[in-house]
């Protein structure tokens, strides 16, 4: 299993309505994407971020299906310009020693397939995590 985790802090200029729209868009991703086996969206507790979302997929194909699903792109368009800080990472119980490289490659492929989203990610003031070139 792969747990795809997003943690965000919104810009001070984001309205409560805009924030709720982004959270609902995340929920819609979980409800509508068949690759997602379970999900949770809500406030982040015990960290330096305000909100978070966790999407569970079974394998790498499922992760790529999540990353390139229309609802994922919809959330990106709706919310990335509202984000001050973003961290994206993946946790897995798969002991493949090459899993990290494979996950990073999926994130890079997604960004190559959709340069507009890659540009939006680059515009987030503080972004760390999967698919970011060091």
N, C-alpha and C positions, 0 to 999 in steps of 0.2 A: 504494500500500500504506500501511496505517496500523499502526504499532507502538504498542500500548497497554501502557504500562509502569507497574508497581506496585512501589514500594520500601517496605519496612517494617522497623521495629525493634519487637520484641515487649516487653511489659512484663516486668519482672523476675520477676513472679509467675507468668508462663506456664510451664507444665511442658514438658519435652522432648516428651512425648506429645501435648500440645495443639499445640505448634508443628508437629510432624510431621503431625498431622491437618490443619492448615491448608495445609501445603505439598502434601499429597496431594490435598486438595480443589482446589487450584489446578491440579494435574496432571490431575485428573479433568475440569476445565473444558476444558483443551486437548484431551483425548482425546474428549470427548463432544459438543462444540459444533461443528456443521458449518460455522459461520461462521469458525472459527479455522483458518487455513492452516498455521501452525506456532506453536510455543511453546517456552519454556524457563522452568524454575522452579529456583531454587537460591539459594546464598549470593550476596550482593552484594559485589563486590570493587571497591576503589578509591573508596569513598564512605562516608558516615556512616550507612548503613543496614545491617542484618544480612542480610535476605533480599529477593529480588526475583522478579518474574515478568514476562515479556514475551509478549504474545499478538499475533499478526499476523493482520490481516483485510484484505480487498481494498479496501473502500470504506466509505462512511458507513453504508450499510444493514447491512453486516457488523458494524461497530462497535456499532450499536444492537442488533443481534441478540445480540452478545456481552454487552453491558451489561444486557440484560433476560432473558437465558437463566436457566432455573431453577438451573443449577449455579453461576452467578455469585452469585445470591441466597443459595444454600446456603453458599457460602464466606463471604459477608458475615455471615450469622448465626453461623457457626462461629467466625469469627476476629476480627471487628472489636472485640469487647470485650477481646481480648488484646493489641491494638496500642497501643503508646505513641506511635509516630511513623509517619505514612503520607504518601507522596507519590505522586500519580497524574498521569501526563501522557502525551501522545501525540506521536509523531514520524511525519512522513509525507514522501514524495517528491512529493506532489501540489502543484503550484505555484499552486493556486487561492488568490487573496489573501483570500478569505472563509472558508477552511477552518477556521481557528481558531474563528471565531464559530460555524460549523456544528457543530464538535465540542463546543464548550462548550454549545451548545443541546441536543445529544443527552444529555449528562451531566445537565443541568438537567431535561430531560424525564423521564429515568430516575428522578431523585430525586422529582419531582412524582408520578410513577406509583406510587412505593413510599415513602410518607412514613416508614415504620418504618425503612427503610434510611437515608434522609436523616438521621433522628434518631440512628441508630447512628454515622454518619459524623461528625455534629456532636459526639458524645461522645468521639471520639478526641482525646486531649490535644493533639497536634500534627498537623494535616492540611492539606496544601497540594495544589493541583493542579486538574485539570479539574473543572468544575462547581461550583467554590467561588465564591460571590458575594463580590466585594470590597467 
